[in-house]
């Protein structure tokens, strides 16, 4: 059998030519292999269920509001096998032609995904821009907060400029405070926080939080990721803190309320179901939604429209 025959017989999948051309590559990380294995196992389980269907009463019911993977099982297996061989996992995103729902990957891939987002965040350049812009679309029905959009600019001296809906601005000469445990920190103080995930995790929870230590850690970490000028190393540390929390699950490709595409994760507690949507290419947190676990009623939604350094106030 010739080399050409081997290629045509055993490497007949999209991307095979690129994979062969890449030559020899370094072995994948353990976390990457774990994520790939989790998706492969899920695909195998789907094929098994399709071959021998169980009675409808025995099938697990999908929770309302979960995003779904829109890739057929065999496509997922082929793509993941090629990605592992190349030492990288590419997280799929929704496309306009997506239509066939499939089961989501297993929860075992959540830690790997969040650790991958930590690497993406750490690779971003540090900024020397004079301002940090945050635009937040907020809905908190429990507090009577109807949907509203807030845009703020923070400078390094602690001055906050808020842009009103009519375009006028309101300036406050006090620093925008960011919650880290029981402390509130400004931009410069955030830069001095430890980035080791174990040390950082010990600083995040608010003492005597009604929701418990884990939920307080989760809330403060996501708030810093979504609406603070945390630098690349701190953002990476925050994602690693989230990766260390038990029970976080990867749901799959999803869109936020504005239509932006990303990867959804879920975390369930006794009082709420939290859903995050993260852009896997940039590591940006796009949206966080909290719903009641039984009814699915909206408790709060934070859509992060902008969280970025800028050179001037628009």
The 8 nearest C-alpha neighbors of each residue, nearest first, counted from 0:
[[1, 4, 2, 5, 3, 8, 6, 7],
 [0, 2, 4, 3, 5, 6, 7, 8],
 [3, 1, 5, 4, 6, 0, 7, 8],
 [4, 2, 6, 1, 5, 7, 0, 8],
 [3, 5, 1, 7, 2, 6, 8, 0],
 [6, 4, 2, 8, 3, 7, 9, 1],
 [7, 5, 10, 3, 4, 8, 9, 2],
 [6, 8, 4, 5, 11, 10, 9, 3],
 [9, 7, 5, 6, 4, 10, 11, 3],
 [8, 10, 6, 11, 7, 5, 4, 12],
 [11, 9, 6, 15, 12, 7, 8, 5],
 [10, 12, 7, 9, 8, 15, 13, 6],
 [11, 13, 15, 10, 14, 77, 78, 9],
 [14, 12, 15, 11, 78, 16, 77, 10],
 [13, 15, 17, 16, 18, 12, 81, 78],
 [16, 14, 18, 17, 13, 12, 10, 19],
 [15, 17, 19, 18, 14, 20, 13, 10],
 [18, 16, 20, 14, 19, 15, 21, 13],
 [17, 19, 15, 21, 16, 20, 14, 85],
 [20, 18, 16, 21, 17, 22, 15, 23],
 [21, 19, 17, 22, 18, 16, 15, 23],
 [22, 20, 18, 19, 17, 23, 24, 85],
 [23, 21, 20, 19, 24, 18, 17, 85],
 [22, 24, 21, 25, 85, 19, 20, 26],
 [25, 23, 26, 85, 22, 86, 21, 84],
 [24, 26, 27, 86, 23, 85, 28, 84],
 [27, 25, 86, 24, 28, 84, 85, 83],
 [28, 26, 86, 31, 25, 83, 29, 87],
 [29, 27, 31, 30, 32, 26, 86, 87],
 [28, 30, 32, 31, 33, 27, 34, 111],
 [31, 29, 111, 33, 28, 32, 34, 110],
 [30, 32, 34, 28, 33, 29, 111, 35],
 [31, 33, 35, 29, 34, 30, 36, 28],
 [34, 32, 30, 36, 31, 35, 37, 29],
 [35, 33, 108, 37, 31, 32, 36, 111],
 [36, 34, 32, 38, 37, 33, 79, 39],
 [35, 37, 39, 33, 38, 34, 40, 32],
 [38, 36, 34, 40, 35, 39, 105, 107],
 [37, 39, 104, 41, 35, 40, 36, 42],
 [40, 38, 36, 42, 41, 37, 76, 35],
 [39, 41, 43, 37, 38, 42, 36, 44],
 [40, 42, 38, 44, 39, 43, 104, 45],
 [43, 41, 45, 72, 39, 44, 40, 38],
 [44, 42, 40, 46, 45, 41, 47, 39],
 [43, 45, 47, 41, 42, 46, 48, 40],
 [44, 46, 42, 48, 43, 47, 49, 41],
 [47, 45, 49, 43, 44, 48, 50, 42],
 [48, 46, 44, 50, 49, 45, 43, 51],
 [47, 49, 45, 52, 51, 50, 46, 44],
 [48, 50, 46, 47, 51, 52, 45, 44],
 [51, 49, 47, 48, 52, 46, 45, 53],
 [50, 52, 48, 49, 47, 53, 46, 54],
 [53, 51, 48, 49, 50, 54, 47, 55],
 [52, 54, 55, 51, 57, 58, 48, 56],
 [55, 53, 56, 57, 52, 58, 51, 59],
 [54, 56, 58, 57, 53, 52, 59, 60],
 [55, 57, 54, 58, 59, 53, 60, 52],
 [58, 56, 55, 54, 59, 53, 60, 52],
 [57, 59, 55, 56, 60, 53, 54, 52],
 [60, 58, 57, 61, 56, 55, 62, 53],
 [61, 59, 62, 58, 57, 63, 56, 55],
 [60, 62, 63, 59, 65, 64, 58, 102],
 [61, 63, 65, 60, 64, 295, 292, 59],
 [64, 62, 65, 61, 295, 294, 66, 60],
 [63, 65, 62, 66, 295, 61, 67, 290],
 [66, 64, 63, 62, 67, 250, 61, 263],
 [65, 67, 253, 250, 251, 64, 252, 263],
 [68, 66, 251, 100, 103, 69, 101, 65],
 [69, 67, 251, 101, 103, 70, 252, 100],
 [70, 68, 100, 99, 97, 101, 67, 98],
 [69, 71, 68, 75, 72, 101, 74, 99],
 [70, 72, 74, 73, 75, 101, 69, 99],
 [73, 71, 42, 75, 74, 76, 70, 45],
 [72, 74, 76, 75, 71, 77, 42, 70],
 [75, 73, 77, 71, 72, 76, 78, 70],
 [74, 76, 72, 78, 73, 77, 79, 70],
 [77, 75, 73, 79, 74, 78, 39, 80],
 [76, 78, 74, 80, 75, 79, 73, 81],
 [79, 77, 75, 81, 80, 76, 74, 82],
 [80, 78, 82, 76, 81, 77, 75, 35],
 [79, 81, 77, 83, 82, 78, 76, 84],
 [82, 80, 84, 78, 79, 83, 85, 77],
 [83, 81, 79, 85, 87, 88, 84, 80],
 [84, 82, 86, 85, 80, 81, 87, 79],
 [83, 85, 81, 82, 86, 80, 27, 87],
 [84, 86, 82, 83, 87, 81, 24, 18],
 [87, 85, 27, 83, 84, 26, 82, 25],
 [88, 86, 82, 83, 85, 89, 27, 31],
 [87, 89, 82, 90, 83, 31, 79, 86],
 [90, 88, 91, 87, 82, 79, 78, 279],
 [89, 91, 88, 92, 279, 262, 252, 112],
 [92, 90, 89, 252, 93, 262, 251, 68],
 [93, 91, 252, 261, 260, 94, 90, 262],
 [92, 94, 252, 260, 97, 253, 95, 91],
 [95, 93, 96, 97, 92, 260, 69, 98],
 [94, 96, 97, 93, 98, 92, 260, 69],
 [97, 95, 94, 98, 93, 69, 99, 70],
 [98, 96, 94, 69, 95, 99, 93, 70],
 [97, 99, 96, 69, 100, 95, 70, 94],
 [100, 98, 69, 97, 101, 70, 71, 68],
 [101, 99, 69, 67, 68, 98, 102, 70],
 [102, 100, 68, 69, 67, 70, 71, 103],
 [101, 103, 68, 67, 104, 100, 45, 41],
 [104, 102, 250, 68, 251, 67, 101, 105],
 [105, 103, 38, 41, 37, 249, 106, 102],
 [104, 106, 107, 37, 108, 41, 38, 103],
 [105, 107, 248, 108, 109, 249, 104, 247],
 [106, 108, 105, 109, 37, 34, 110, 33],
 [107, 109, 34, 111, 106, 110, 112, 37],
 [110, 108, 249, 112, 248, 111, 106, 107],
 [111, 109, 242, 113, 112, 108, 114, 107],
 [110, 112, 30, 114, 108, 109, 113, 34],
 [111, 113, 115, 109, 114, 110, 108, 116],
 [114, 112, 116, 115, 110, 242, 111, 238],
 [113, 115, 117, 111, 116, 112, 239, 110],
 [114, 116, 112, 118, 117, 113, 111, 119],
 [117, 115, 113, 119, 282, 118, 114, 120],
 [118, 116, 235, 114, 120, 238, 115, 119],
 [117, 119, 121, 115, 116, 120, 122, 235],
 [120, 118, 116, 122, 117, 121, 282, 115],
 [121, 119, 117, 235, 118, 231, 122, 282],
 [120, 122, 231, 118, 232, 235, 119, 123],
 [121, 123, 119, 120, 118, 124, 231, 232],
 [124, 122, 121, 120, 231, 125, 119, 281],
 [125, 123, 126, 122, 231, 121, 230, 120],
 [124, 126, 230, 231, 123, 127, 232, 122],
 [127, 125, 128, 124, 308, 230, 129, 231],
 [126, 128, 129, 125, 308, 130, 310, 309],
 [127, 129, 310, 126, 130, 308, 309, 131],
 [128, 130, 154, 310, 155, 127, 309, 131],
 [131, 129, 154, 309, 153, 128, 308, 310],
 [130, 132, 308, 153, 152, 307, 309, 228],
 [133, 131, 152, 307, 306, 151, 308, 130],
 [134, 132, 306, 305, 151, 150, 226, 135],
 [135, 133, 150, 305, 304, 149, 303, 151],
 [134, 136, 303, 149, 148, 304, 302, 137],
 [135, 137, 148, 302, 147, 301, 149, 303],
 [138, 136, 301, 147, 146, 300, 135, 148],
 [137, 139, 146, 300, 145, 299, 144, 140],
 [138, 140, 299, 144, 141, 142, 298, 143],
 [141, 139, 143, 142, 144, 298, 138, 145],
 [140, 142, 139, 143, 298, 144, 299, 297],
 [143, 141, 140, 144, 139, 145, 298, 138],
 [142, 144, 140, 141, 145, 139, 138, 146],
 [145, 143, 139, 142, 140, 138, 146, 141],
 [146, 144, 138, 147, 143, 140, 139, 137],
 [145, 147, 138, 137, 144, 136, 148, 139],
 [148, 146, 137, 136, 145, 149, 138, 144],
 [147, 149, 136, 135, 137, 150, 134, 146],
 [148, 150, 135, 134, 136, 151, 147, 162],
 [151, 149, 134, 162, 133, 161, 135, 148],
 [152, 150, 161, 133, 160, 132, 162, 134],
 [151, 153, 132, 160, 131, 159, 130, 161],
 [154, 152, 159, 131, 130, 158, 160, 157],
 [153, 155, 130, 156, 158, 157, 129, 131],
 [154, 156, 157, 129, 186, 153, 130, 187],
 [157, 155, 154, 158, 174, 153, 186, 187],
 [156, 158, 174, 155, 173, 154, 159, 153],
 [159, 157, 172, 154, 173, 174, 153, 156],
 [158, 160, 153, 171, 152, 170, 172, 174],
 [159, 161, 170, 152, 151, 169, 171, 168],
 [162, 160, 151, 169, 168, 150, 170, 163],
 [161, 163, 168, 150, 167, 166, 151, 169],
 [162, 164, 166, 167, 165, 168, 161, 169],
 [163, 165, 166, 162, 167, 148, 149, 150],
 [166, 164, 163, 167, 162, 168, 169, 161],
 [167, 165, 163, 164, 162, 168, 161, 313],
 [166, 168, 163, 165, 162, 169, 164, 161],
 [169, 167, 162, 161, 163, 160, 170, 166],
 [168, 170, 161, 160, 162, 171, 167, 163],
 [169, 171, 160, 159, 161, 168, 172, 158],
 [172, 170, 159, 173, 158, 160, 169, 174],
 [173, 171, 158, 159, 157, 170, 174, 160],
 [174, 172, 171, 158, 157, 175, 159, 176],
 [173, 175, 157, 158, 176, 185, 159, 172],
 [174, 176, 185, 159, 173, 177, 157, 153],
 [175, 177, 183, 184, 185, 174, 178, 186],
 [176, 178, 183, 184, 185, 179, 175, 227],
 [179, 177, 183, 182, 180, 176, 184, 219],
 [180, 178, 203, 182, 183, 181, 177, 202],
 [179, 181, 205, 203, 204, 182, 202, 178],
 [180, 182, 205, 179, 206, 183, 178, 204],
 [183, 181, 179, 180, 178, 184, 177, 205],
 [182, 184, 178, 177, 176, 179, 181, 185],
 [185, 183, 177, 176, 188, 189, 182, 178],
 [184, 186, 188, 176, 187, 174, 175, 189],
 [187, 185, 189, 188, 228, 155, 190, 184],
 [186, 188, 190, 189, 185, 155, 191, 184],
 [187, 189, 191, 190, 185, 186, 184, 192],
 [188, 190, 186, 191, 187, 192, 184, 185],
 [189, 191, 188, 187, 192, 230, 186, 229],
 [192, 190, 188, 189, 193, 187, 194, 233],
 [191, 193, 189, 190, 194, 188, 233, 199],
 [194, 192, 195, 199, 191, 198, 233, 196],
 [193, 195, 236, 233, 196, 199, 232, 192],
 [194, 196, 198, 197, 193, 199, 236, 200],
 [197, 195, 199, 236, 240, 198, 239, 200],
 [198, 196, 200, 199, 195, 201, 240, 194],
 [197, 199, 201, 200, 195, 196, 193, 202],
 [198, 200, 196, 202, 201, 197, 193, 195],
 [201, 199, 197, 203, 202, 198, 196, 240],
 [200, 202, 198, 199, 203, 197, 204, 216],
 [203, 201, 199, 200, 180, 204, 179, 198],
 [202, 204, 180, 179, 216, 200, 201, 219],
 [205, 203, 216, 180, 215, 212, 202, 206],
 [204, 206, 180, 181, 208, 215, 207, 203],
 [205, 207, 208, 204, 181, 180, 212, 215],
 [208, 206, 209, 205, 211, 212, 210, 204],
 [207, 209, 211, 210, 206, 205, 215, 212],
 [210, 208, 211, 207, 215, 212, 206, 214],
 [211, 209, 208, 214, 215, 212, 213, 270],
 [212, 210, 208, 209, 214, 213, 215, 207],
 [211, 213, 215, 214, 204, 216, 208, 210],
 [212, 214, 216, 215, 211, 217, 244, 204],
 [215, 213, 217, 216, 212, 211, 210, 218],
 [214, 216, 204, 212, 218, 217, 213, 205],
 [217, 215, 204, 213, 203, 214, 219, 218],
 [216, 218, 214, 220, 215, 219, 213, 221],
 [219, 217, 215, 221, 220, 216, 214, 222],
 [218, 220, 222, 216, 221, 217, 215, 203],
 [221, 219, 217, 223, 222, 218, 237, 216],
 [220, 222, 224, 218, 223, 219, 225, 217],
 [223, 221, 219, 225, 224, 220, 226, 218],
 [224, 222, 227, 220, 221, 225, 226, 219],
 [223, 225, 221, 222, 226, 220, 234, 227],
 [226, 224, 222, 223, 284, 221, 303, 227],
 [225, 227, 223, 306, 222, 133, 224, 228],
 [226, 228, 223, 229, 225, 224, 306, 177],
 [229, 227, 230, 131, 186, 226, 307, 306],
 [228, 230, 227, 233, 234, 189, 223, 231],
 [229, 231, 233, 232, 234, 125, 228, 190],
 [232, 230, 121, 234, 120, 233, 123, 235],
 [233, 231, 235, 121, 234, 230, 236, 194],
 [234, 232, 236, 194, 235, 230, 231, 229],
 [235, 233, 237, 231, 236, 232, 229, 120],
 [234, 236, 117, 232, 238, 120, 121, 233],
 [235, 237, 194, 233, 239, 196, 234, 238],
 [238, 236, 240, 234, 239, 235, 220, 233],
 [237, 239, 241, 117, 235, 240, 236, 113],
 [238, 240, 242, 236, 241, 237, 114, 196],
 [239, 241, 237, 196, 243, 238, 242, 200],
 [242, 240, 238, 243, 239, 244, 237, 217],
 [243, 241, 110, 239, 113, 240, 244, 238],
 [242, 244, 240, 241, 239, 245, 110, 196],
 [243, 245, 241, 242, 246, 247, 240, 213],
 [246, 244, 247, 243, 242, 241, 266, 248],
 [245, 247, 266, 248, 244, 267, 106, 265],
 [248, 246, 266, 265, 245, 109, 244, 264],
 [249, 247, 106, 265, 109, 264, 250, 246],
 [248, 250, 264, 109, 106, 251, 263, 265],
 [251, 249, 264, 263, 103, 248, 66, 265],
 [250, 252, 68, 263, 262, 103, 67, 249],
 [253, 251, 262, 92, 68, 93, 261, 263],
 [252, 254, 66, 261, 262, 263, 260, 251],
 [255, 253, 260, 258, 259, 261, 256, 252],
 [254, 256, 258, 257, 259, 286, 260, 253],
 [255, 257, 258, 254, 259, 302, 286, 300],
 [258, 256, 255, 259, 254, 302, 304, 260],
 [259, 257, 254, 255, 256, 260, 253, 261],
 [260, 258, 254, 255, 257, 261, 256, 285],
 [261, 259, 254, 253, 258, 93, 92, 255],
 [260, 262, 278, 277, 253, 276, 252, 92],
 [261, 263, 252, 277, 276, 251, 253, 278],
 [264, 262, 276, 250, 251, 275, 253, 252],
 [263, 265, 249, 250, 275, 248, 274, 276],
 [266, 264, 274, 248, 273, 247, 275, 249],
 [265, 267, 247, 273, 272, 246, 248, 274],
 [266, 268, 272, 271, 273, 265, 269, 246],
 [267, 269, 271, 270, 272, 266, 214, 292],
 [268, 270, 271, 267, 292, 272, 210, 291],
 [271, 269, 268, 291, 292, 272, 267, 210],
 [272, 270, 291, 292, 268, 290, 269, 289],
 [271, 273, 267, 290, 292, 289, 266, 268],
 [274, 272, 289, 266, 265, 288, 271, 267],
 [273, 275, 265, 288, 264, 287, 289, 266],
 [276, 274, 287, 264, 263, 286, 277, 265],
 [275, 277, 263, 286, 262, 285, 261, 284],
 [278, 276, 284, 261, 262, 285, 283, 279],
 [277, 279, 261, 283, 282, 280, 281, 262],
 [280, 278, 282, 281, 277, 261, 262, 116],
 [281, 279, 278, 282, 119, 283, 116, 261],
 [282, 280, 283, 279, 278, 119, 120, 116],
 [281, 283, 116, 279, 278, 120, 119, 280],
 [284, 282, 278, 281, 277, 285, 279, 225],
 [283, 285, 277, 225, 286, 276, 224, 278],
 [286, 284, 303, 277, 276, 283, 302, 278],
 [285, 287, 302, 276, 301, 303, 275, 284],
 [288, 286, 275, 301, 274, 300, 302, 276],
 [289, 287, 300, 274, 273, 299, 301, 290],
 [288, 290, 273, 299, 298, 272, 271, 297],
 [291, 289, 297, 298, 295, 272, 296, 271],
 [290, 292, 295, 271, 296, 294, 293, 272],
 [293, 291, 271, 272, 295, 294, 290, 270],
 [294, 292, 291, 295, 296, 290, 271, 272],
 [293, 295, 296, 291, 292, 290, 63, 297],
 [294, 296, 291, 290, 292, 293, 297, 63],
 [297, 295, 291, 290, 294, 298, 292, 293],
 [296, 298, 290, 299, 289, 295, 291, 140],
 [299, 297, 290, 289, 139, 140, 141, 296],
 [300, 298, 139, 289, 138, 297, 288, 140],
 [299, 301, 288, 138, 287, 137, 289, 302],
 [302, 300, 137, 287, 286, 136, 303, 288],
 [303, 301, 286, 136, 135, 304, 285, 300],
 [302, 304, 135, 285, 305, 286, 225, 134],
 [303, 305, 134, 135, 302, 136, 306, 285],
 [306, 304, 134, 133, 303, 307, 132, 135],
 [307, 305, 133, 132, 226, 134, 225, 303],
 [306, 308, 132, 131, 305, 309, 133, 228],
 [307, 309, 131, 128, 130, 132, 126, 310],
 [310, 308, 130, 311, 128, 131, 307, 132],
 [309, 311, 128, 129, 130, 308, 312, 131],
 [312, 310, 309, 313, 130, 129, 128, 152],
 [311, 313, 152, 310, 309, 130, 132, 160],
 [312, 311, 309, 162, 310, 152, 132, 166]]
